[in-house]
Amino acid sequence: MANEVKLHGVTRSPFVCRAVIALNLKDVKYEFVDEDLSNKSSDLIKYNPVYKKVPVLLHNGNPISESLVIVEYIDEVWKGVPLLPQDAYEKAQARFWAKFMDDKCFPTVFKAVTSLGEEQAVAEVHEALQFLENELKVKGSKFFGGDNINLVDIAATFVAFWIGAVEEALGIELLPKDKFPKLTEWSDNYVNCQAVKDSLPPREDLIAIYKKRFGKA
C-alpha cells in the first residue's frame, strides 16, 4: 500500500508548524503544499470544507484537519517516540494542557499583540503563562512530556518561538525571564531540539510580518 503524505499549510503559521514538527519527530517523508490563504485552493476547500483553513494532512487521499487532531493522528499511525503518554490519566492531562494552549493562551497572546501591549492584555497573558510555569515546576522535567517532546510541547510551539518574535517586533514583553524562568528554559530547550529547529520558519520573517501588520516598521 502506498504511503502518500501531503501537508497543506503556510510556513509561518504556528498551527501548521505543529504538524510539521510531529512529522519530523516521526521522520515521516511528506510533500508540503504551500497555500495562499487570500486565494484558497480548490483542494483546500475540498479537503476541509467545514473550516476551509490550514493545516490539512492528506494521508493516502484521506484528509485530516485541525492541528492537534493531526498531531494525534500522526502519533497513532507512525511508530517512533510517542507524542502522547500511554497511561490513560496522563494522556487526558496532556490533552487538557494542549487544549489550554488554544482556548486560553493563544487568545490572550493575540489580544496583547493586537492591542500593542496594552497593560491589562499583557497581564492576562502573564496569568495564562503562569499556569504553564507552575506545571513545569511540578514536573521538574526538560519538557512538558518529560525527557521527550510530547503533544503539550508541540501545542505550545507558539509560546516558545512566536512570542519572542512578537516581543522583538513590537517592543513588548510577554515572557520575561525573571517572571517565567522555567518556561523560558523550556522554550530554549524546545526550539533547539533539531526536529523542532528544522520545522520553524525564519525568525526574521515573522518579525518583519508583525512590524508591517501592526505598524511598527
C-alpha positions as CSV (number, residue, x, y, z in Angstrom):
1,M,0.0,0.0,0.0
2,A,1.3,3.5,-0.9
3,N,2.1,5.8,1.9
4,E,1.5,9.2,0.3
5,V,1.6,12.1,2.7
6,K,0.9,15.8,1.9
7,L,0.5,18.7,4.2
8,H,-1.4,21.7,3.1
9,G,-0.3,24.8,5.0
10,V,1.6,28.1,5.2
11,T,5.1,28.2,6.5
12,R,4.6,31.0,9.0
13,S,1.6,29.5,10.9
14,P,2.2,28.2,14.4
15,F,-0.6,25.7,13.9
16,V,0.8,24.3,10.7
17,C,4.2,24.2,12.4
18,R,2.7,21.7,14.9
19,A,2.0,19.2,12.2
20,V,5.5,19.8,10.6
21,I,7.2,19.2,14.0
22,A,5.2,16.0,14.6
23,L,6.0,14.7,11.1
24,N,9.7,15.5,11.6
25,L,9.8,13.9,15.0
26,K,8.4,10.7,13.5
27,D,10.8,11.0,10.5
28,V,7.8,10.9,8.0
29,K,8.5,11.9,4.4
30,Y,5.9,14.2,3.1
31,E,5.1,16.9,0.4
32,F,4.4,20.4,1.7
33,V,1.6,22.1,-0.3
34,D,2.0,25.9,0.2
35,E,-1.4,27.5,0.3
36,D,-2.3,31.1,-0.5
37,L,-4.9,32.0,2.2
38,S,-6.0,35.0,0.3
39,N,-6.9,32.7,-2.6
40,K,-7.5,29.3,-1.2
41,S,-7.0,26.4,-3.5
42,S,-9.9,24.2,-4.5
43,D,-8.1,21.2,-2.9
44,L,-8.0,23.0,0.5
45,I,-11.7,23.8,0.3
46,K,-12.4,20.2,-0.8
47,Y,-10.4,18.6,2.0
48,N,-11.5,21.0,4.7
49,P,-15.0,22.2,3.6
50,V,-16.1,23.0,7.2
51,Y,-13.4,25.4,8.3
52,K,-11.5,26.0,5.0
53,K,-8.3,26.5,6.8
54,V,-4.8,25.0,7.3
55,P,-3.3,22.7,8.3
56,V,-4.8,19.8,6.4
57,L,-2.9,16.5,6.4
58,L,-3.6,14.2,3.4
59,H,-2.7,10.6,4.0
60,N,-3.3,8.2,1.1
61,G,-6.0,10.6,0.0
62,N,-7.7,10.8,3.3
63,P,-7.8,14.4,4.8
64,I,-7.3,15.2,8.5
65,S,-8.0,18.7,9.7
66,E,-7.1,20.7,12.9
67,S,-3.6,20.8,14.1
68,L,-3.9,18.9,17.4
69,V,-6.1,16.2,15.8
70,I,-3.4,15.9,13.1
71,V,-0.6,15.5,15.7
72,E,-2.5,12.7,17.4
73,Y,-3.2,11.0,14.1
74,I,0.5,11.1,13.2
75,D,1.3,9.6,16.6
76,E,-1.1,6.8,16.1
77,V,-0.1,6.0,12.5
78,W,3.7,6.2,12.7
79,K,6.0,4.5,15.1
80,G,8.9,6.1,16.9
81,V,9.0,8.3,20.1
82,P,5.4,8.5,21.3
83,L,3.8,12.0,21.3
84,L,1.2,11.0,23.8
85,P,1.5,9.1,27.1
86,Q,0.3,5.5,27.3
87,D,-1.3,5.9,30.7
88,A,-4.9,7.0,30.3
89,Y,-4.8,9.7,33.0
90,E,-1.5,11.2,31.7
91,K,-2.9,11.1,28.2
92,A,-6.0,13.0,29.4
93,Q,-3.8,15.6,31.2
94,A,-1.7,16.1,28.0
95,R,-4.9,16.7,26.0
96,F,-6.1,19.1,28.7
97,W,-3.0,21.3,28.5
98,A,-2.9,21.1,24.7
99,K,-6.5,22.4,24.6
100,F,-5.5,25.1,27.2
101,M,-3.0,26.4,24.7
102,D,-5.7,27.0,22.1
103,D,-8.5,28.0,24.4
104,K,-6.6,30.3,26.9
105,C,-3.0,31.1,25.9
106,F,-3.4,31.8,22.2
107,P,-6.4,34.2,22.5
108,T,-4.7,36.2,25.3
109,V,-1.5,36.5,23.3
110,F,-3.4,37.6,20.2
111,K,-5.2,40.2,22.2
112,A,-2.0,41.5,23.7
113,V,-0.5,41.7,20.2
114,T,-3.4,43.5,18.6
115,S,-3.6,46.0,21.5
116,L,0.2,46.6,21.0
117,G,0.9,45.6,24.6
118,E,-1.9,47.2,26.5
119,E,-1.3,46.7,30.2
120,Q,-4.4,44.6,31.0
121,A,-3.9,42.5,27.9
122,V,-0.3,41.7,28.9
123,A,-1.5,40.9,32.5
124,E,-3.9,38.3,31.1
125,V,-1.1,36.7,29.1
126,H,1.1,36.5,32.2
127,E,-1.9,35.0,34.1
128,A,-2.2,32.3,31.5
129,L,1.5,31.6,31.2
130,Q,1.8,31.3,35.0
131,F,-0.2,28.1,34.8
132,L,2.4,26.7,32.4
133,E,5.3,27.9,34.6
134,N,3.7,26.1,37.5
135,E,3.2,22.9,35.6
136,L,6.8,22.8,34.6
137,K,7.8,23.4,38.2
138,V,5.7,20.5,39.3
139,K,7.0,18.2,36.6
140,G,10.7,19.2,37.2
141,S,11.5,17.9,33.7
142,K,13.1,19.3,30.5
143,F,9.8,19.2,28.5
144,F,6.1,19.0,29.3
145,G,6.4,15.4,28.1
146,G,9.3,14.6,30.5
147,D,12.6,13.8,28.8
148,N,11.0,13.8,25.4
149,I,8.7,16.2,23.5
150,N,5.0,15.4,23.6
151,L,1.7,16.8,22.5
152,V,1.8,19.6,25.1
153,D,5.2,20.8,23.9
154,I,4.1,20.8,20.3
155,A,0.9,22.6,21.2
156,A,2.9,25.3,22.9
157,T,5.2,26.0,20.0
158,F,3.9,29.5,19.5
159,V,4.9,30.2,23.2
160,A,8.4,29.0,22.6
161,F,9.0,30.8,19.2
162,W,6.3,33.1,18.1
163,I,6.1,35.1,21.3
164,G,9.8,36.0,21.1
165,A,9.3,37.3,17.5
166,V,6.3,39.4,18.7
167,E,8.3,40.9,21.5
168,E,11.1,41.9,19.3
169,A,8.8,43.3,16.6
170,L,6.5,45.3,18.8
171,G,8.8,46.1,21.7
172,I,6.5,44.5,24.3
173,E,7.4,41.9,27.0
174,L,5.1,38.9,27.3
175,L,7.5,36.2,28.5
176,P,10.0,37.9,30.9
177,K,12.7,35.5,32.1
178,D,12.6,36.7,35.7
179,K,8.9,36.0,36.0
180,F,8.9,32.8,34.0
181,P,12.3,31.1,34.5
182,K,11.1,27.5,33.9
183,L,9.1,28.5,30.8
184,T,12.0,30.4,29.4
185,E,14.3,27.5,29.9
186,W,11.8,25.1,28.4
187,S,11.5,27.4,25.4
188,D,15.3,27.4,24.8
189,N,15.4,23.6,25.1
190,Y,12.5,23.1,22.8
191,V,13.5,25.4,19.9
192,N,17.0,24.0,20.0
193,C,15.8,20.4,19.5
194,Q,16.9,19.5,16.0
195,A,13.5,18.3,14.8
196,V,11.8,21.5,16.0
197,K,14.6,23.8,14.8
198,D,14.2,22.2,11.3
199,S,10.5,22.9,11.4
200,L,10.5,26.6,12.4
201,P,10.1,29.5,9.9
202,P,12.9,32.1,9.8
203,R,12.5,34.3,12.8
204,E,13.3,37.5,10.9
205,D,10.4,36.8,8.5
206,L,8.0,36.7,11.4
207,I,9.4,39.9,12.9
208,A,9.0,41.7,9.5
209,I,5.4,40.5,9.2
210,Y,4.4,41.7,12.7
211,K,6.1,45.0,12.2
212,K,4.3,45.5,8.9
213,R,0.9,44.3,10.1
214,F,0.9,46.3,13.3
215,G,2.5,49.5,12.1
216,K,5.8,49.2,13.9
217,A,8.1,49.3,10.8
